[in-house]
Amino acid sequence: MKKYLILLGFLTYLSVAYAQTEMVGERKFQILVKNDTSLAVIQKNNQELQRLRNGKKGIEERGLLSSLLKTGYGSLFVQKSANASANLLNLGLSYLIATIKGNRERWYQTAKEQCTFVQPLVSKDVIDDFYALPSTKGALDPEYLKFEGFGCRNYIELKDQPDYGCEVFYVFCKLRQDSVGLNHIVNHSKFMVDLDTLMFAPKYCNLPNDSTGRIESRFDFNKRKNLRLTLKARIYSSWINEAIMVTQDQQLGEFTIQVKIDKNQLNEDGVFIYSKTNPEQKELVTVSGDCFIVPRSFTGTTDFKKYQPVWGTGQYRIEMDVIETCEMIDEYYQIPIPQAGPSSEITQMASTKNRKWDKTKWQPEWNIMKSRKKSDSLLKNVWKSIEVAYKGDSWITTMTSPLVTALTSYETQKLNHWFDIKTTEKKESK
């Protein structure tokens, strides 16, 4: 009877503890791609492109990509992406080295490692129709451009309650349709993007990256500074040219969106919301990079009856890297050392030489770090499921991280171990 009472009490404690964390669920990422379905907008942009390229050299026969269309070679565009596996190996090595250090040094090293989160988002599914209509002019004919933009979403979905959760961040970039953007297409066969929408909730972000995905690990501006979100998006395409040469999965370009999260710009709910009209946020966001427009594949017909040189509507796919970083605030974990003499208290507080580490602040964090399974971080690049859907005018690829499953099994192991100890002690007492 006593054992069941202990079990009931412990489960009640767990339910209260989980309730206090507000959110216990699966972290999900979504790659978002939107195609404009408004024919009026497509035609307006098409007229502007026609006006800009009048009198210019044929766009389909210009640029480095044109040579690739004919040769099929793609090594010039190969770029190195973030290798999370290498990061994990370095992480394991750092833990090995840390064993010869003292507890405070080991805590500090581990805490610094947890100031970086890298999550590659890879989907092999292709997206149809970069253009609204086929072309009879060439593989790089930009007419009837349908692509509107891309983005990324990270949210926490409550377990067993798929319609309830909280947003971590939402980023969406739109195709630049001003004169600069359209001229870039005409002159270089490349398109540019601008940041259109951004929201970021620091309290739900992926930092500290403690390798278990625990929701109760919340970002704290008192402990960490220089919080940044970086999104790297790479666009790939496959096509076939008139010589029946196939180019597979060629990278066309890369965009980098960097955002500095200023705690003074958070709203009353603690959320950073970007506004183009806010001059104080202008210096916090940078968008760099460009991308070749997606090549149209040679098809040779539009109706299966009459042969003519025709190029299709273009297929492509997008990969992303989500990167969150921050830095330690050492002063939070330190206390001033009283100094004799005429120096002021302010001077003593400001000098790092007159401060020492406060064990009451860093030791509890180190105790929690030691209790966690470091191998759980290996699950960071394993997805439980990848779902691709087309809704209205948007392609949505949803990727579910299994970290919560790992956390649940880990807590269950601890619970079973705890009861085994209690049972063994009871038997030995008899």
Solvent accessible surface area in square Angstrom, and as a share of the most:
residue,aa,sasa,rsa
1,M,165,0.74
2,K,139,0.59
3,K,92,0.39
4,Y,149,0.56
5,L,101,0.50
6,I,53,0.27
7,L,60,0.30
8,L,114,0.57
9,G,41,0.40
10,F,54,0.22
11,L,79,0.40
12,T,72,0.42
13,Y,137,0.52
14,L,44,0.22
15,S,64,0.41
16,V,75,0.43
17,A,32,0.25
18,Y,92,0.35
19,A,76,0.59
20,Q,137,0.61
21,T,18,0.11
22,E,102,0.46
23,M,18,0.08
24,V,45,0.26
25,G,0,0.00
26,E,26,0.12
27,R,23,0.08
28,K,29,0.12
29,F,3,0.01
30,Q,21,0.09
31,I,7,0.03
32,L,18,0.09
33,V,1,0.01
34,K,65,0.27
35,N,3,0.01
36,D,21,0.11
37,T,87,0.50
38,S,44,0.29
39,L,102,0.51
40,A,72,0.56
41,V,55,0.32
42,I,6,0.03
43,Q,77,0.34
44,K,147,0.62
45,N,20,0.10
46,N,17,0.09
47,Q,124,0.55
48,E,49,0.22
49,L,3,0.01
50,Q,55,0.25
51,R,143,0.52
52,L,22,0.11
53,R,36,0.13
54,N,110,0.57
55,G,90,0.87
56,K,93,0.39
57,K,139,0.59
58,G,36,0.34
59,I,3,0.01
60,E,41,0.18
61,E,98,0.44
62,R,52,0.19
63,G,45,0.43
64,L,88,0.44
65,L,1,0.00
66,S,9,0.06
67,S,50,0.33
68,L,5,0.03
69,L,13,0.07
70,K,124,0.53
71,T,54,0.31
72,G,22,0.22
73,Y,159,0.60
74,G,20,0.19
75,S,86,0.55
76,L,128,0.64
77,F,26,0.11
78,V,114,0.65
79,Q,93,0.41
80,K,192,0.82
81,S,50,0.32
82,A,38,0.30
83,N,85,0.44
84,A,12,0.10
85,S,67,0.43
86,A,40,0.31
87,N,70,0.36
88,L,29,0.14
89,L,136,0.68
90,N,91,0.47
91,L,39,0.20
92,G,40,0.38
93,L,99,0.49
94,S,20,0.13
95,Y,49,0.19
96,L,122,0.60
97,I,86,0.44
98,A,6,0.05
99,T,80,0.47
100,I,147,0.75
101,K,85,0.36
102,G,39,0.37
103,N,68,0.35
104,R,73,0.27
105,E,72,0.32
106,R,63,0.23
107,W,0,0.00
108,Y,51,0.19
109,Q,64,0.28
110,T,3,0.02
111,A,0,0.00
112,K,101,0.43
113,E,41,0.18
114,Q,18,0.08
115,C,8,0.05
116,T,60,0.35
117,F,10,0.04
118,V,21,0.12
119,Q,6,0.03
120,P,23,0.14
121,L,0,0.00
122,V,60,0.35
123,S,7,0.05
124,K,140,0.60
125,D,71,0.37
126,V,74,0.43
127,I,14,0.07
128,D,52,0.27
129,D,51,0.26
130,F,1,0.00
131,Y,0,0.00
132,A,32,0.25
133,L,90,0.45
134,P,68,0.42
135,S,7,0.05
136,T,88,0.51
137,K,95,0.40
138,G,4,0.03
139,A,15,0.12
140,L,0,0.00
141,D,1,0.01
142,P,0,0.00
143,E,16,0.07
144,Y,59,0.22
145,L,13,0.06
146,K,36,0.15
147,F,3,0.01
148,E,22,0.10
149,G,0,0.00
150,F,0,0.00
151,G,0,0.00
152,C,0,0.00
153,R,65,0.24
154,N,0,0.00
155,Y,21,0.08
156,I,0,0.00
157,E,27,0.12
158,L,25,0.12
159,K,87,0.37
160,D,138,0.71
161,Q,99,0.44
162,P,91,0.57
163,D,147,0.76
164,Y,124,0.47
165,G,30,0.29
166,C,20,0.12
167,E,59,0.27
168,V,0,0.00
169,F,1,0.00
170,Y,66,0.25
171,V,1,0.01
172,F,17,0.07
173,C,0,0.00
174,K,77,0.33
175,L,11,0.06
176,R,52,0.19
177,Q,69,0.31
178,D,64,0.33
179,S,69,0.45
180,V,82,0.47
181,G,1,0.01
182,L,7,0.03
183,N,47,0.24
184,H,40,0.18
185,I,0,0.00
186,V,1,0.01
187,N,60,0.31
188,H,97,0.43
189,S,1,0.01
190,K,51,0.22
191,F,0,0.00
192,M,45,0.20
193,V,6,0.03
194,D,64,0.33
195,L,8,0.04
196,D,47,0.24
197,T,56,0.32
198,L,1,0.00
199,M,39,0.18
200,F,0,0.00
201,A,3,0.02
202,P,5,0.03
203,K,81,0.34
204,Y,21,0.08
205,C,4,0.02
206,N,12,0.06
207,L,1,0.00
208,P,30,0.19
209,N,31,0.16
210,D,9,0.05
211,S,12,0.08
212,T,2,0.01
213,G,16,0.15
214,R,30,0.11
215,I,8,0.04
216,E,84,0.38
217,S,24,0.15
218,R,68,0.25
219,F,14,0.06
220,D,48,0.25
221,F,44,0.18
222,N,99,0.51
223,K,55,0.23
224,R,11,0.04
225,K,90,0.38
226,N,75,0.38
227,L,2,0.01
228,R,97,0.35
229,L,3,0.01
230,T,17,0.10
231,L,2,0.01
232,K,62,0.26
233,A,0,0.00
234,R,7,0.02
235,I,1,0.00
236,Y,28,0.11
237,S,3,0.02
238,S,44,0.29
239,W,7,0.02
240,I,49,0.25
241,N,17,0.09
242,E,107,0.48
243,A,69,0.53
244,I,123,0.62
245,M,82,0.36
246,V,85,0.49
247,T,6,0.04
248,Q,135,0.60
249,D,62,0.32
250,Q,10,0.05
251,Q,10,0.04
252,L,4,0.02
253,G,9,0.09
254,E,44,0.20
255,F,0,0.00
256,T,21,0.12
257,I,2,0.01
258,Q,88,0.39
259,V,2,0.01
260,K,87,0.37
261,I,10,0.05
262,D,43,0.23
263,K,113,0.48
264,N,122,0.62
265,Q,34,0.15
266,L,44,0.22
267,N,62,0.32
268,E,173,0.77
269,D,94,0.49
270,G,24,0.23
271,V,19,0.11
272,F,0,0.00
273,I,93,0.47
274,Y,39,0.15
275,S,43,0.27
276,K,126,0.53
277,T,124,0.72
278,N,42,0.22
279,P,108,0.68
280,E,117,0.53
281,Q,6,0.03
282,K,149,0.63
283,E,133,0.60
284,L,26,0.13
285,V,19,0.11
286,T,77,0.45
287,V,49,0.28
288,S,64,0.42
289,G,45,0.43
290,D,39,0.20
291,C,0,0.00
292,F,13,0.05
293,I,0,0.00
294,V,0,0.00
295,P,1,0.01
296,R,2,0.01
297,S,32,0.21
298,F,30,0.13
299,T,70,0.41
300,G,1,0.01
301,T,42,0.24
302,T,79,0.46
303,D,68,0.35
304,F,196,0.82
305,K,182,0.77
306,K,128,0.54
307,Y,160,0.61
308,Q,56,0.25
309,P,71,0.44
310,V,2,0.01
311,W,26,0.09
312,G,12,0.11
313,T,31,0.18
314,G,8,0.08
315,Q,87,0.39
316,Y,1,0.01
317,R,11,0.04
318,I,5,0.03
319,E,17,0.08
320,M,0,0.00
321,D,1,0.01
322,V,0,0.00
323,I,30,0.15
324,E,0,0.00
325,T,43,0.25
326,C,11,0.07
327,E,84,0.38
328,M,17,0.08
329,I,35,0.18
330,D,43,0.22
331,E,88,0.39
332,Y,64,0.24
333,Y,0,0.00
334,Q,26,0.12
335,I,64,0.32
336,P,51,0.32
337,I,58,0.30
338,P,120,0.75
339,Q,71,0.32
340,A,109,0.84
341,G,57,0.55
342,P,145,0.91
343,S,52,0.33
344,S,59,0.38
345,E,130,0.58
346,I,142,0.72
347,T,75,0.44
348,Q,25,0.11
349,M,86,0.38
350,A,82,0.63
351,S,32,0.21
352,T,96,0.56
353,K,183,0.78
354,N,33,0.17
355,R,30,0.11
356,K,106,0.45
357,W,64,0.23
358,D,19,0.10
359,K,123,0.52
360,T,108,0.63
361,K,76,0.32
362,W,17,0.06
363,Q,36,0.16
364,P,67,0.42
365,E,32,0.14
366,W,11,0.04
367,N,71,0.36
368,I,83,0.42
369,M,11,0.05
370,K,102,0.43
371,S,53,0.34
372,R,27,0.10
373,K,71,0.30
374,K,68,0.29
375,S,69,0.44
376,D,9,0.05
377,S,6,0.04
378,L,111,0.55
379,L,60,0.30
380,K,17,0.07
381,N,54,0.27
382,V,79,0.46
383,W,47,0.17
384,K,102,0.43
385,S,42,0.27
386,I,80,0.41
387,E,110,0.49
388,V,57,0.33
389,A,39,0.30
390,Y,104,0.39
391,K,129,0.55
392,G,66,0.63
393,D,32,0.17
394,S,24,0.15
395,W,47,0.17
396,I,31,0.16
397,T,13,0.08
398,T,16,0.09
399,M,1,0.00
400,T,7,0.04
401,S,5,0.03
402,P,17,0.10
403,L,19,0.10
404,V,5,0.03
405,T,63,0.37
406,A,14,0.11
407,L,16,0.08
408,T,64,0.37
409,S,52,0.33
410,Y,19,0.07
411,E,39,0.18
412,T,62,0.36
413,Q,98,0.44
414,K,94,0.40
415,L,32,0.16
416,N,82,0.42
417,H,116,0.52
418,W,77,0.27
419,F,23,0.10
420,D,87,0.45
421,I,72,0.36
422,K,78,0.33
423,T,40,0.23
424,T,67,0.39
425,E,93,0.42
426,K,89,0.38
427,K,143,0.60
428,E,133,0.60
429,S,93,0.60
430,K,188,0.80
